[in-house]
């Protein structure tokens, strides 16, 4: 529920008393919303732009 609401994965892991985010990340990855559908576009613009 917290991941679906957009809370940071590490915060959720700490709330569940996990020292690392890997376990909750593996288990609950499908609950993490895409916060930015344009993520990665800046790198494409920089590295593939024609100057």
Buried (B, 14 or more C-beta within 10 A) or exposed (E): EBBEEEEEBEEBBEEEEBEEBEEBBEEBEEBBEEEEEEEEEEEEEEEEEEE
